[in-house]
Amino acid sequence: MSDHVSGRGLQRAKLARRTGCNLETIRYYEKIGMMPDPPRTASGYRVYDEGHVSRLRFILRARELGFAIEQIRGLLELVDGGTQTCAEVKERTERHLMDVRAKIADLKRIEKVLAATASRCSGEDVPECPVLDALAS
């Protein structure tokens, strides 16, 4: 199988390999409208170009940074509309950063409670378990 369809672009499998993205994930992003529909060859094969590669990499990187699908969609709408300003993107990023910091604080609190609870457990083969007692209370 050739990497290119009629020498004009990439098939979905090649797009997946180039970006490290799962085929089903690419289909999902197409289904929800985050990836534009690629043109098709006369035989019906999708033909992806470098614009699709760049957009998919943008989406994947944003996901790696914890942006939700709707947040990414909002950023893409700014880019697609040519209306993005650094100030608006920064404001959205700072809002996301606040959410990330809140999640980190929650995780630290959870870690502290779990560590304290686990330290009270003997780990022996006895029916009494402080971890289960803490979960039940």
MIFIKOL-621084 format. One record per residue: z negated, x negated, y negated of N, C-alpha, C in turn; residue in three letters; residue number from 1. Coordinates in steps of 0.05 Angstrom, whole numbers, plus 32768, in hexadecimal, padded with zeros to 4 digits. Example, Ala and Ser with C-alpha at 12.3 -4.5 7.8 and 13.67 -1.06 7.14 Angstrom:
% MIFIKOL-621084
   n.zz   n.xx   n.yy   ca.zz   ca.xx   ca.yy   c.zz   c.xx   c.yy     r     k
   7F64   7EF8   8072    7F64    7F0A    805A   7F64   7EF8   8042   ALA     1
   7F72   7EFF   802D    7F71    7EEF    8015   7F63   7EFE   7FFF   SER     2
This chain:
% MIFIKOL-621084
   n.zz   n.xx   n.yy   ca.zz   ca.xx   ca.yy   c.zz   c.xx   c.yy     r     k
   8000   7FEF   8017    8000    8000    8000   8000   7FEE   7FE7   MET     1
   8010   7FF4   7FD4    8012    7FE5    7FBC   7FFC   7FED   7FA9   SER     2
   7FF4   7FDA   7F97    7FDF    7FE0    7F83   7FEB   7FF1   7F6D   ASP     3
   8004   7FF1   7F69    8011    7FFF    7F54   8023   8015   7F5E   HIS     4
   8023   802B   7F50    8035    8041    7F57   804E   803E   7F46   VAL     5
   8064   803A   7F52    807E    8037    7F44   807C   8021   7F2F   SER     6
   806A   800D   7F32    8068    7FF7    7F20   805E   7FFF   7F04   GLY     7
   8054   8018   7F01    804C    8021    7EE7   802E   8023   7EE3   ARG     8
   801E   8021   7EF7    8002    8024    7EF3   7FF2   8020   7F0D   GLY     9
   7FD9   8028   7F0C    7FC7    8024    7F23   7FC2   803E   7F31   LEU    10
   7FC0   803D   7F4C    7FB7    8054    7F5B   7F98   8055   7F58   GLN    11
   7F8D   806C   7F5F    7F70    8070    7F5B   7F60   805C   7F6B   ARG    12
   7F69   8054   7F83    7F5A    8041    7F93   7F59   8026   7F85   ALA    13
   7F6F   801E   7F78    7F6F    8004    7F6A   7F5E   8006   7F51   LYS    14
   7F5E   801D   7F43    7F4C    8021    7F2C   7F2F   801E   7F35   LEU    15
   7F29   802A   7F4C    7F0E    8028    7F57   7F06   800A   7F5C   ALA    16
   7F18   7FFC   7F69    7F13    7FDF    7F6E   7F10   7FCF   7F55   ARG    17
   7F21   7FD4   7F41    7F20    7FC5    7F28   7F06   7FC9   7F18   ARG    18
   7EFB   7FE1   7F1B    7EE4    7FE8    7F0B   7ECA   7FE8   7F1B   THR    19
   7ECC   7FE7   7F35    7EB4    7FE8    7F46   7EA9   8004   7F48   GLY    20
   7EB9   8018   7F41    7EB1    8034    7F41   7EBA   8042   7F5B   CYS    21
   7EA9   8052   7F65    7EAF    8062    7F7D   7EC5   8076   7F78   ASN    22
   7ED7   807A   7F8B    7EED    808D    7F88   7EE3   80A9   7F81   LEU    23
   7ECE   80B2   7F8E    7EC3    80CD    7F89   7EB8   80CF   7F6C   GLU    24
   7EAD   80B9   7F62    7EA3    80B9    7F47   7EBA   80BB   7F33   THR    25
   7ED0   80AE   7F38    7EE7    80B0    7F27   7EF1   80CD   7F27   ILE    26
   7EF3   80D9   7F3F    7EFB    80F6    7F41   7EE8   8107   7F31   ARG    27
   7ECE   8102   7F33    7EBA    8112    7F24   7EBF   810F   7F06   TYR    28
   7EC2   80F7   7EFC    7EC7    80F3    7EE0   7EE0   8101   7ED6   TYR    29
   7EF4   8101   7EE7    7F0D    8110    7EE1   7F07   812E   7EE0   GLU    30
   7EF9   8137   7EF4    7EF3    8154    7EF6   7EE3   815E   7EDE   LYS    31
   7ED0   814E   7ED3    7EC0    8157    7EBD   7ECC   8150   7EA2   ILE    32
   7EE4   8144   7EA3    7EF3    813F    7E8A   7EEC   8125   7E7B   GLY    33
   7EDD   8114   7E87    7ED6    80FA    7E7A   7EED   80E6   7E7D   MET    34
   7EFC   80E9   7E92    7F13    80D8    7E96   7F2C   80E9   7E91   MET    35
   7F3E   80E0   7E81    7F56    80F1    7E7D   7F67   80F2   7E96   PRO    36
   7F75   8108   7E99    7F87    810B    7EB0   7F9D   80F6   7EAE   ASP    37
   7FA0   80E7   7EC3    7FB5    80D3    7EC3   7FD0   80E0   7EC8   PRO    38
   7FE6   80D4   7EBF    8000    80DE    7EC6   8005   80DB   7EE4   PRO    39
   8018   80E9   7EEE    801E    80E7    7F0B   803B   80DF   7F0F   ARG    40
   8040   80D2   7F25    805B    80CB    7F2C   8069   80E4   7F37   THR    41
   8083   80E2   7F3B    8092    80F8    7F46   8087   8101   7F61   ALA    42
   807B   80EE   7F70    8070    80F5    7F8A   8052   80FE   7F88   SER    43
   8048   8100   7F70    802D    810B    7F6C   8016   80F8   7F6B   GLY    44
   801C   80DE   7F6C    8007    80CA    7F6A   7FFD   80C7   7F4D   TYR    45
   7FE3   80C5   7F4B    7FD8    80C0    7F30   7FDE   80A4   7F28   ARG    46
   7FE3   809F   7F0E    7FEA    8085    7F05   7FD7   807E   7EEE   VAL    47
   7FC4   806C   7EF3    7FB0    8064    7EDF   7FBA   804B   7ED0   TYR    48
   7FB4   804A   7EB6    7FBC    8032    7EA7   7FA2   8024   7E9D   ASP    49
   7FA6   800F   7E8C    7F90    8000    7E82   7F7D   8010   7E71   GLU    50
   7F87   8025   7E64    7F76    8037    7E55   7F62   8045   7E67   GLY    51
   7F6B   804D   7E7F    7F59    8059    7E92   7F44   8045   7E9C   HIS    52
   7F4D   802D   7EA0    7F3A    8017    7EA9   7F25   8013   7E94   VAL    53
   7F2D   8011   7E7B    7F1A    800C    7E65   7F06   8024   7E62   SER    54
   7F11   803C   7E63    7F00    8053    7E60   7EEC   8055   7E77   ARG    55
   7EF5   8051   7E8F    7EE3    8052    7EA6   7ECD   803C   7EA4   LEU    56
   7ED5   8025   7E9B    7EC1    800F    7E98   7EAC   8017   7E82   ARG    57
   7EB6   8024   7E6D    7EA4    802D    7E57   7E8F   8041   7E63   PHE    58
   7E99   8054   7E73    7E88    8068    7E7F   7E74   805B   7E92   ILE    59
   7E7D   8049   7EA2    7E6C    803C    7EB6   7E56   802C   7EA8   LEU    60
   7E5E   801D   7E93    7E4A    800D    7E84   7E36   801F   7E77   ARG    61
   7E3F   8035   7E6B    7E2C    8047    7E5E   7E19   8053   7E73   ALA    62
   7E23   8059   7E8B    7E11    8063    7EA0   7DFD   804E   7EA8   ARG    63
   7E06   8034   7EAA    7DF4    801E    7EB1   7DDD   801C   7E9C   GLU    64
   7DE3   8023   7E83    7DCF    8022    7E6E   7DBF   803B   7E6C   LEU    65
   7DC3   804D   7E7F    7DB2    8065    7E80   7DBB   807D   7E70   GLY    66
   7DD2   807B   7E63    7DDC    8092    7E54   7DE3   80A9   7E67   PHE    67
   7DDB   80C1   7E60    7DE2    80D8    7E70   7DFF   80DF   7E6B   ALA    68
   7E0A   80EF   7E7E    7E26    80F7    7E7C   7E2C   8104   7E61   ILE    69
   7E1B   8116   7E58    7E21    8123    7E3E   7E20   8110   7E27   GLU    70
   7E0E   80FC   7E28    7E0D    80E7    7E13   7E27   80D7   7E13   GLN    71
   7E30   80D0   7E2B    7E49    80C1    7E2D   7E60   80D1   7E23   ILE    72
   7E61   80EB   7E2A    7E76    80FD    7E21   7E76   80FD   7E02   ARG    73
   7E5F   80FE   7DF6    7E5D    80FE    7DD9   7E68   80E5   7DCD   GLY    74
   7E62   80CE   7DD9    7E6D    80B4    7DCF   7E8B   80B4   7DD3   LEU    75
   7E95   80BD   7DE9    7EB2    80BE    7DEE   7EC0   80D0   7DDA   LEU    76
   7EB3   80E7   7DD4    7EBF    80F9    7DC0   7EC2   80EB   7DA5   GLU    77
   7EAE   80DC   7D9E    7EB0    80CD    7D84   7EC7   80B9   7D85   LEU    78
   7EC9   80AA   7D9B    7EDF    8097    7D9E   7EFA   80A5   7D9F   VAL    79
   7EFC   80BA   7DAF    7F15    80C8    7DB2   7F1F   80D5   7D98   ASP    80
   7F0B   80DE   7D88    7F12    80EB    7D6F   7F17   80D7   7D59   GLY    81
   7F11   80BD   7D5E    7F14    80A9    7D49   7F00   80AD   7D32   GLY    82
   7EEA   80BB   7D38    7ED7    80C1    7D22   7EBD   80B1   7D24   THR    83
   7EBC   809F   7D37    7EA3    8090    7D3B   7E9D   807F   7D23   GLN    84
   7E83   807E   7D1D    7E7A    806B    7D09   7E63   805C   7D17   THR    85
   7E60   8043   7D0F    7E4A    8033    7D1B   7E2F   8041   7D17   CYS    86
   7E2C   804E   7D00    7E12    805B    7CFA   7E0D   8071   7D0E   ALA    87
   7E21   8081   7D14    7E1E    8097    7D27   7E18   808D   7D43   GLU    88
   7E27   8079   7D4B    7E23    806E    7D66   7E08   8061   7D68   VAL    89
   7DFF   8053   7D53    7DE5    8047    7D53   7DCF   805C   7D55   LYS    90
   7DD2   8072   7D47    7DBE    8088    7D47   7DBC   8093   7D64   GLU    91
   7DD3   8097   7D71    7DD2    80A2    7D8C   7DC6   808D   7D9F   ARG    92
   7DCC   8074   7D9B    7DC1    805F    7DAC   7DA3   805D   7DA8   THR    93
   7D9A   805F   7D8F    7D7D    805D    7D8A   7D6E   8075   7D96   GLU    94
   7D7A   808C   7D96    7D6E    80A3    7DA3   7D6B   809E   7DC1   ARG    95
   7D80   8093   7DCD    7D80    808D    7DE9   7D6A   8077   7DEF   HIS    96
   7D69   8064   7DDD    7D55    804F    7DE1   7D38   805A   7DE0   LEU    97
   7D34   806D   7DCE    7D19    807A    7DCE   7D13   8088   7DE8   MET    98
   7D27   8095   7DF4    7D24    80A2    7E0E   7D1E   808E   7E23   ASP    99
   7D2C   8077   7E23    7D28    8062    7E37   7D0B   8057   7E34   VAL   100
   7D03   8052   7E1B    7CE8    8048    7E17   7CD3   805C   7E21   ARG   101
   7CD7   8075   7E1D    7CC4    808A    7E27   7CC3   808A   7E45   ALA   102
   7CDA   8087   7E52    7CDB    8085    7E6F   7CCC   806C   7E79   LYS   103
   7CD0   8056   7E6C    7CC2    803D    7E73   7CA4   8041   7E71   ILE   104
   7C9B   804E   7E5B    7C7E    8053    7E58   7C74   8065   7E6E   ALA   105
   7C83   8079   7E75    7C7B    808B    7E8C   7C7A   807B   7EA6   ASP   106
   7C8D   806A   7EAB    7C8D    805A    7EC3   7C75   8047   7EC4   LEU   107
   7C6F   803B   7EAD    7C57    8029    7EAC   7C3E   8039   7EB2   LYS   108
   7C3B   8051   7EA8    7C24    8062    7EAD   7C23   8069   7ECB   ARG   109
   7C3A   8070   7ED6    7C3B    8077    7EF3   7C33   805E   7F04   ILE   110
   7C3E   8047   7EFC    7C37    802E    7F0B   7C19   8029   7F0A   GLU   111
   7C0D   802D   7EF4    7BF0    8028    7EF1   7BE0   803B   7F03   LYS   112
   7BE7   8054   7F03    7BD9    8068    7F14   7BDE   8061   7F31   VAL   113
   7BF6   805B   7F39    7BFC    8055    7F55   7BED   803C   7F5E   LEU   114
   7BED   8028   7F4D    7BE0    800F    7F55   7BC2   8014   7F58   ALA   115
   7BB6   8023   7F46    7B99    8028    7F48   7B93   8039   7F61   ALA   116
   7BA4   804D   7F67    7BA0    805E    7F7E   7BA4   804E   7F98   THR   117
   7BB8   803E   7F99    7BBD    802D    7FB1   7BA7   8019   7FB6   ALA   118
   7B9B   800F   7FA0    7B86    7FFB    7FA4   7B6D   8007   7FB0   SER   119
   7B69   8022   7FAE    7B52    802F    7FBA   7B56   8036   7FD7   ARG   120
   7B6F   8031   7FE1    7B75    8038    7FFD   7B70   801F   800E   CYS   121
   7B62   8024   8025    7B5B    800E    8037   7B73   8006   8047   SER   122
   7B86   8018   804C    7B9D    8011    805C   7B97   8011   807A   GLY   123
   7B7F   8019   8081    7B77    8019    809D   7B7E   8033   80AA   GLU   124
   7B7C   8034   80C5    7B83    804C    80D4   7B6B   805F   80D4   ASP   125
   7B66   806A   80BD    7B50    807E    80BA   7B5C   8097   80AD   VAL   126
   7B50   80AE   80B2    7B5C    80C7    80A7   7B58   80CA   8089   PRO   127
   7B44   80BD   807D    7B3F    80BF    8061   7B52   80AD   8052   GLU   128
   7B5F   80B8   803E    7B72    80A9    802F   7B71   80AF   8011   CYS   129
   7B68   809C   8001    7B65    80A1    7FE4   7B80   80A9   7FD7   PRO   130
   7B96   809F   7FE1    7BB0    80A6    7FD6   7BB6   80C3   7FD9   VAL   131
   7BB1   80CD   7FF2    7BB6    80EA    7FF6   7BA2   80FB   7FE7   LEU   132
   7B89   80F1   7FE4    7B75    8100    7FD5   7B7E   8102   7FB7   ASP   133
   7B88   80EC   7FAD    7B91    80EC    7F91   7BA9   80FE   7F8D   ALA   134
   7BBB   80FF   7FA0    7BD2    8111    7F9E   7BCA   812E   7FA0   LEU   135
   7BB6   8134   7FB0    7BAD    814F    7FB4   7B9C   815A   7F9C   ALA   136
   7B91   8148   7F8C    7B80    8151    7F76   7B8F   8156   7F5D   SER   137
